[in-house]
Amino acid sequence: MHSADTVISRRTSALAAWEVPLLAALLAADAASPTGFRPQDVRFFFLLFTNWMGDDHLRPGADLDATQVRRTLQRLAGDGLAHGVGAGRAPRWSLVATGVVRLVEALTDPRAPRRFEEVVLIATVAVSYVDTIAARARGGAGASGAPGGASGVGRTAERRVRARLDPRAILRAERRRLGDALADLEARRDAGLVLGAAAREALAAGADPLGAAARLEAEGRPYQLHAMRPLHELIEALPEPLRRFEMEQGMELRARWMFAPLCEELRGRIAVLARLEG
C-alpha cells in the first residue's frame, strides 16, 4: 500500500509541484461536505488555496482538471483511504478516518521541503480548521462505508490529527529549518568575504590565479564544495580572464550579491513565523 503522500505526488506525477494545495483541498472538500464531495469541490478549494498563496502571480498556471482529481480519488480509494458515496457515473466521495489522518500526515510531513507560502497556508489551515478536520477523523466513515463513530480508533485518529495540526509546532519546526539554512548561508557569506580578501592578497604578492588558489588551500581555506572539486581544479578549468575575475572579485561578489541578500530574506521569514507563533 502506498502512503498518502506517494499516492498524491509520485515523482512522475504532474501534481507533485502542487502537493500542498491539493492535500489541503482534499481535506477541505471532505470537511465541508460530510455526506460526500464532488471532484469539482476539490478543484475549487485547490484554486482557492493557490489564490491565497498568491500563486496566480508567483507561480501562474496552477490548476486541476476533472480527470486528475478523479484519478487521485481512485488511487486513494484503492489504498482504502477514500470511498465513493452513492451510485451512478459521477459518485460523490468521502475520506475514511484513516484517509483523513494519512492526508494530514502527508500535509505536515516534517521531512518534505515546503515553500514559505505553503508553510503559512498549512499553519492557517491548522489554526482555522483543526476542529473540523479532527471531527472527520474521529467520526469519518470506515472503509466499508459504515460510520466510524467515536470509537477508540476514532479517538486515536482525532488525537493524531490534532497533534499534527498544531499551528505553533508547524511554525516552530519551520523556524528551526530556516535557522539552520540561515546559519549555513551566513557562514558562506563570511567565508566568501574572507576568501576574497585572501585571494587578492595573494595576487598582490605576485601569485597568478592558480597559485593564489593553491595558497588558499594550503592555508586551509576551502570553499564549500571542495570535496567535489578542489578550488585549484575549479580555477584551472576556467579560461584565463575568468580565473583572474574569480580570484579578484568573484568570491566577494557572491558573498555580497547572493548570500547576504538570502540571509536577509531568511531572517525576515523567521521573524514572520515568530510573530505568528507568538
C-alpha positions as CSV (number, residue, x, y, z in Angstrom):
1,M,0.0,0.0,0.0
2,H,1.3,3.4,-0.9
3,S,1.2,6.2,1.7
4,A,-0.9,9.2,1.1
5,D,2.0,11.4,0.0
6,T,3.3,9.0,-2.6
7,V,-0.3,8.4,-3.9
8,I,-0.8,12.1,-4.3
9,S,2.6,13.1,-5.6
10,R,4.6,10.4,-7.2
11,R,7.8,11.7,-8.7
12,T,6.4,11.3,-12.2
13,S,3.1,13.0,-11.4
14,A,2.3,16.4,-12.8
15,L,0.7,17.1,-9.5
16,A,4.0,16.8,-7.5
17,A,4.7,20.5,-7.5
18,W,1.2,21.2,-6.1
19,E,1.1,18.6,-3.4
20,V,0.3,21.0,-0.5
21,P,-2.7,22.8,-2.0
22,L,-4.0,19.5,-3.4
23,L,-3.8,17.8,0.0
24,A,-5.4,20.8,1.7
25,A,-8.1,20.9,-0.9
26,L,-9.0,17.2,-0.4
27,L,-9.2,17.7,3.3
28,A,-11.3,20.9,2.9
29,A,-13.7,19.3,0.5
30,D,-14.2,16.4,2.8
31,A,-14.7,18.6,5.9
32,A,-17.1,20.9,4.1
33,S,-19.3,18.0,2.7
34,P,-19.6,15.2,5.3
35,T,-22.1,13.5,3.1
36,G,-19.8,13.4,0.2
37,F,-17.9,15.8,-2.0
38,R,-17.5,16.1,-5.8
39,P,-14.3,16.4,-7.8
40,Q,-15.2,20.0,-8.7
41,D,-15.3,20.8,-5.0
42,V,-11.6,19.7,-4.7
43,R,-10.7,21.9,-7.7
44,F,-12.5,24.9,-6.1
45,F,-10.6,24.6,-2.9
46,F,-7.3,24.0,-4.8
47,L,-7.8,27.2,-6.7
48,L,-8.8,29.0,-3.5
49,F,-5.7,27.9,-1.7
50,T,-3.3,28.7,-4.5
51,N,-5.0,32.1,-4.8
52,W,-4.4,32.7,-1.1
53,M,-0.7,31.9,-1.6
54,G,-0.5,34.4,-4.4
55,D,0.4,31.6,-6.9
56,D,-1.7,33.4,-9.6
57,H,1.2,35.9,-9.6
58,L,4.1,34.0,-8.1
59,R,3.6,30.6,-9.9
60,P,1.0,31.1,-12.6
61,G,-0.6,28.1,-14.2
62,A,-1.9,26.3,-11.1
63,D,-5.0,24.3,-11.9
64,L,-6.5,20.8,-11.9
65,D,-8.7,19.2,-14.4
66,A,-11.5,16.7,-13.6
67,T,-9.5,13.7,-14.8
68,Q,-6.6,14.5,-12.4
69,V,-8.9,14.8,-9.4
70,R,-10.8,11.6,-10.3
71,R,-7.6,9.6,-10.7
72,T,-6.3,10.9,-7.4
73,L,-9.5,9.9,-5.6
74,Q,-9.4,6.5,-7.3
75,R,-5.9,6.0,-6.0
76,L,-7.0,7.0,-2.5
77,A,-9.9,4.6,-2.8
78,G,-7.6,1.8,-4.0
79,D,-5.5,2.3,-0.9
80,G,-8.5,2.2,1.4
81,L,-8.3,5.9,2.2
82,A,-11.5,7.1,0.5
83,H,-14.7,5.6,-1.0
84,G,-17.4,6.6,-3.3
85,V,-20.8,7.7,-1.9
86,G,-23.8,6.8,-3.9
87,A,-24.2,5.2,-7.4
88,G,-24.1,6.5,-10.9
89,R,-21.4,7.7,-13.2
90,A,-20.5,10.6,-11.1
91,P,-20.5,9.5,-7.4
92,R,-19.6,11.7,-4.6
93,W,-16.5,10.9,-2.5
94,S,-15.7,10.7,1.2
95,L,-12.4,10.2,3.1
96,V,-12.4,7.5,5.6
97,A,-10.9,8.2,9.1
98,T,-7.6,6.6,8.1
99,G,-7.6,8.7,5.0
100,V,-8.0,11.9,6.9
101,V,-5.1,11.0,9.2
102,R,-2.8,10.0,6.3
103,L,-3.5,13.1,4.3
104,V,-2.9,15.3,7.4
105,E,0.4,13.4,7.9
106,A,1.4,13.9,4.3
107,L,0.5,17.6,4.5
108,T,2.5,18.2,7.7
109,D,5.4,15.8,6.9
110,P,8.5,17.5,8.5
111,R,10.8,15.8,6.0
112,A,9.1,17.4,3.0
113,P,10.6,20.7,1.9
114,R,7.9,23.4,1.6
115,R,7.8,26.9,0.2
116,F,7.3,29.7,2.7
117,E,3.8,30.3,1.3
118,E,2.9,26.7,1.7
119,V,4.1,26.6,5.4
120,V,1.9,29.7,6.1
121,L,-1.0,28.0,4.3
122,I,-0.6,24.8,6.3
123,A,-0.5,26.8,9.6
124,T,-3.5,28.8,8.5
125,V,-5.5,25.6,7.8
126,A,-4.4,24.2,11.1
127,V,-5.4,27.2,13.2
128,S,-8.7,27.6,11.4
129,Y,-10.0,24.1,10.7
130,V,-8.3,21.7,13.1
131,D,-11.6,21.0,15.0
132,T,-13.5,20.3,11.8
133,I,-10.8,18.0,10.4
134,A,-10.3,16.2,13.7
135,A,-14.0,15.6,13.9
136,R,-13.9,13.9,10.4
137,A,-11.0,11.7,11.7
138,R,-13.0,10.8,14.8
139,G,-16.3,10.1,13.1
140,G,-15.4,9.6,9.4
141,A,-16.8,6.6,7.6
142,G,-14.9,3.4,7.7
143,A,-13.6,1.6,4.6
144,S,-16.8,-0.3,4.3
145,G,-18.8,2.9,4.4
146,A,-20.1,2.4,7.9
147,P,-19.8,5.3,10.3
148,G,-16.7,5.2,12.4
149,G,-18.3,6.9,15.3
150,A,-16.3,7.9,18.4
151,S,-14.7,4.5,18.8
152,G,-11.2,4.0,20.4
153,V,-9.8,4.0,16.9
154,G,-11.7,7.3,16.1
155,R,-10.4,9.0,19.2
156,T,-6.8,7.9,18.4
157,A,-7.2,9.3,14.9
158,E,-8.5,12.6,16.3
159,R,-5.6,12.9,18.7
160,R,-3.2,12.2,15.8
161,V,-4.7,14.9,13.7
162,R,-4.7,17.4,16.5
163,A,-1.0,16.7,17.2
164,R,-0.1,17.1,13.5
165,L,-2.2,20.2,13.0
166,D,-0.7,22.1,15.9
167,P,0.0,25.5,14.3
168,R,2.7,26.5,16.7
169,A,4.5,23.2,16.2
170,I,4.3,23.7,12.4
171,L,5.7,27.2,12.7
172,R,8.4,26.2,15.2
173,A,9.6,23.4,13.0
174,E,9.9,25.7,10.0
175,R,11.7,28.3,12.1
176,R,14.3,25.6,13.1
177,R,14.7,24.6,9.4
178,L,15.2,28.1,8.2
179,G,17.5,28.8,11.2
180,D,19.8,26.0,10.0
181,A,19.7,27.3,6.5
182,L,20.5,30.9,7.7
183,A,23.5,29.7,9.7
184,D,24.8,27.9,6.6
185,L,24.3,31.0,4.4
186,E,25.9,33.3,6.9
187,A,28.9,31.0,7.1
188,R,29.2,31.1,3.3
189,R,28.8,34.8,3.2
190,D,31.5,35.3,5.8
191,A,33.8,32.8,4.2
192,G,33.4,34.4,0.8
193,L,34.5,37.8,2.1
194,V,37.5,36.2,3.9
195,L,38.5,34.1,0.9
196,G,38.1,37.1,-1.5
197,A,40.4,39.2,0.7
198,A,43.0,36.4,1.0
199,A,42.9,35.8,-2.8
200,R,43.5,39.5,-3.5
201,E,46.4,39.5,-1.1
202,A,47.9,36.5,-2.8
203,L,47.6,38.1,-6.2
204,A,49.1,41.3,-4.9
205,A,52.1,39.3,-3.7
206,G,52.7,38.2,-7.2
207,A,50.8,34.9,-7.4
208,D,48.9,34.0,-10.6
209,P,45.2,32.9,-10.1
210,L,46.2,29.2,-9.9
211,G,48.9,30.0,-7.4
212,A,46.5,32.1,-5.4
213,A,44.0,29.2,-5.3
214,A,46.8,26.8,-4.2
215,R,47.8,29.2,-1.5
216,L,44.2,29.4,-0.1
217,E,44.1,25.6,0.0
218,A,47.4,25.4,1.7
219,E,46.2,27.8,4.3
220,G,43.2,25.6,5.0
221,R,40.6,27.9,3.4
222,P,38.5,25.5,1.3
223,Y,35.2,26.6,-0.2
224,Q,32.0,24.6,0.5
225,L,32.3,22.1,-2.5
226,H,36.0,21.5,-2.0
227,A,35.4,17.7,-1.6
228,M,33.8,17.5,-5.0
229,R,36.2,19.8,-6.9
230,P,39.2,21.5,-5.1
231,L,39.5,25.2,-5.7
232,H,42.6,25.0,-7.8
233,E,40.9,22.5,-10.1
234,L,37.9,24.7,-10.4
235,I,40.0,27.7,-11.3
236,E,42.2,25.7,-13.7
237,A,39.2,24.7,-15.7
238,L,38.2,28.3,-16.4
239,P,39.5,30.5,-19.2
240,E,42.2,32.9,-18.2
241,P,40.0,36.1,-17.9
242,L,37.5,34.2,-15.6
243,R,40.4,32.8,-13.5
244,R,41.5,36.3,-12.5
245,F,37.9,37.5,-12.1
246,E,37.1,34.7,-9.8
247,M,40.1,35.3,-7.6
248,E,39.9,39.1,-7.6
249,Q,36.2,39.7,-7.4
250,G,34.0,36.6,-7.8
251,M,34.0,35.2,-4.3
252,E,33.4,38.5,-2.7
253,L,30.7,39.5,-5.2
254,R,28.8,36.3,-4.5
255,A,29.1,36.9,-0.7
256,R,27.5,40.4,-1.2
257,W,25.1,39.8,-4.1
258,M,23.9,36.3,-3.4
259,F,24.5,35.1,0.2
260,A,23.9,38.4,2.0
261,P,20.5,39.1,0.4
262,L,19.4,35.5,1.0
263,C,20.4,35.9,4.7
264,E,18.2,39.0,4.9
265,E,15.3,37.1,3.3
266,L,15.6,34.2,5.7
267,R,15.8,36.5,8.7
268,G,12.6,38.2,7.5
269,R,10.8,34.9,7.1
270,I,11.9,33.7,10.5
271,A,10.7,37.0,12.1
272,V,7.2,36.5,10.4
273,L,7.0,32.9,11.7
274,A,8.0,34.0,15.2
275,R,5.2,36.7,15.2
276,L,2.6,34.2,14.1
277,E,3.8,31.7,16.7
278,G,3.6,34.2,19.4
